[in-house]
Amino acid sequence: QSIGEQFWSDEDLDGDSDGEDFFYGAQGHYATDLSRHPQLDIDVGAVRDIYSESAISVREYETIDDVDIDLHINISFLDEEVASAWKVTRTEPIILRLRFSLSQYLDGPEPTVEVFQPNCKDGFCLGVQLKRILSMFISNQWKHLSNEFLNAQQRKRHSWFKAGGTIKKFRAGLSIFSPITKSTVHITTRQLIQLFFSSQALIHCKSIPTLEYGFLVQVMKYSEQRIPTLNDYCVVCDEQHVFQNGSMLKPAVCTRELCVFSFNTLGVMSGAAEDVATGAEVVDLLVAMCHAALESARKSIIFDPYPSVVDPHDPKSLAFNPKKRSYERLQRALDSITSIREITQGPYVEIKKQMDKLDPLAHPLLQWIISSNRSHIVKLPSSRQLKFMHTSHQFLLLSSPPAKEARFRTARKLHGSTFAFQNGKGTAPHAY
């Protein structure tokens, strides 16, 4: 059976607002007896009014009573370096695709969630983390939602839409985490820092937005709150990290044992293949720094955090456990990791087999070395290298999260900056 698709045009959403029920274009003609629920019309119209016409797209599957709602989350506030580290394209939105029952909407089954960027086909780790967060959020909210309940909430806001007190009052009621504008330049730098990068962002990022503007607006606002602080939360348990002295750039798994056990099933950076293929020299650098740290007399201090690696032969236990440290066993596994330049010469599956033959803990340790690095390291091109170093092995390391980086750039504009050079031995791989 073919699926009938229908896209909502602007004309479809320009309904009359007479009467106590404020609907956004509830009229329509369908090939079946099913029609979209009026509350869905209201919520879609609210997104268009608060954000922009392009902030949402709708596709109907009438014959199976389904509707896909695509919410477009603008991430242009991210710096280019941050976007590169997170492997996202800052010039295009993140798409949140929610599938509802067309005729039942909030009274129907819980919606499925997809998170993607059109041009980000592989390795969209941020999308995996955000999908997990939004799925949990929607599941918790769904227990208390119904069309009748939401309609009652929105009736309280009916006066906002009347003449003389329309969109200004409507926008004034929104929290600071929802930039309201239809222009391509969304907010000023000062507003951006206040909205996304203030010291309060981390505190309020998990607060539940109001339902007064509809369920779809609530989901968008919650997404906007969470994205700037994703790096502060474990990708598995969604709790703040316990192993860091301060925020770092890349999202990661925390050191809680349950999260370590779940790491391999979540799919976030679970394989080292992409990192080995795209950043061989960077991985080589990380392995070399781990070697240097283990050879140091201060290894008990500087090799921190100690690896948390699940035993491949016993998934219920840790082969490397911070509570039971064995630097000798760690050294043997590290010695078994083949040079990255040799690794990249063959298929990854064969490389893993070779490493497993040498030491079953070698590959899990390599995965940990790569995934536990929460900074963004890139090999410097020759045009940007420091000539007085007399080596081509020069790297750029970025570790500041969006909040810290924004504060630094603002302070630099006000007070300027000074270049400083520090000579280190490179024995503390997680200290930079």
Sequence and secondary structure as in RCSB ss.txt:
>XXXX:A:sequence
QSIGEQFWSDEDLDGDSDGEDFFYGAQGHYATDLSRHPQLDIDVGAVRDIYSESAISVREYETIDDVDIDLHINI
SFLDEEVASAWKVTRTEPIILRLRFSLSQYLDGPEPTVEVFQPNCKDGFCLGVQLKRILSMFISNQWKHLSNEFL
NAQQRKRHSWFKAGGTIKKFRAGLSIFSPITKSTVHITTRQLIQLFFSSQALIHCKSIPTLEYGFLVQVMKYSEQ
RIPTLNDYCVVCDEQHVFQNGSMLKPAVCTRELCVFSFNTLGVMSGAAEDVATGAEVVDLLVAMCHAALESARKS
IIFDPYPSVVDPHDPKSLAFNPKKRSYERLQRALDSITSIREITQGPYVEIKKQMDKLDPLAHPLLQWIISSNRS
HIVKLPSSRQLKFMHTSHQFLLLSSPPAKEARFRTARKLHGSTFAFQNGKGTAPHAY
>XXXX:A:secstr
    EEE  TGGG     SSS  S      SSS    HHHHHHHHHHHHHT GGGEEEEEEGGGTEEEEEEEE  
TTS HHHHHHHT  TTS EEEEEEEETTTGGGSS  EEEEEBTTB S  HHHHHHHHHHHHHHHHHHTT  HHHH
HHHHHTTGGGGSTTSSHHHHHHTS TTS    SSS S HHHHHHHHSSTTHHHHTTS   STT HHHHHHHHHHH
HGGGGGGB TTT SB SS SS  SS    S HHHHHHHHHH SS  SHHHHHH HHHHHHHHHHHHHHHHSTTHH
HHS S   EEETTEEEEEEEBTTB  HHHHHHHHHTS  HHHHTTS HHHHHHHHHHH TTHHHHHHHHHHT  S
EEEE  GGGS GGG  S  EEEE   HHHHHHHHHHHHHH          S  TT  
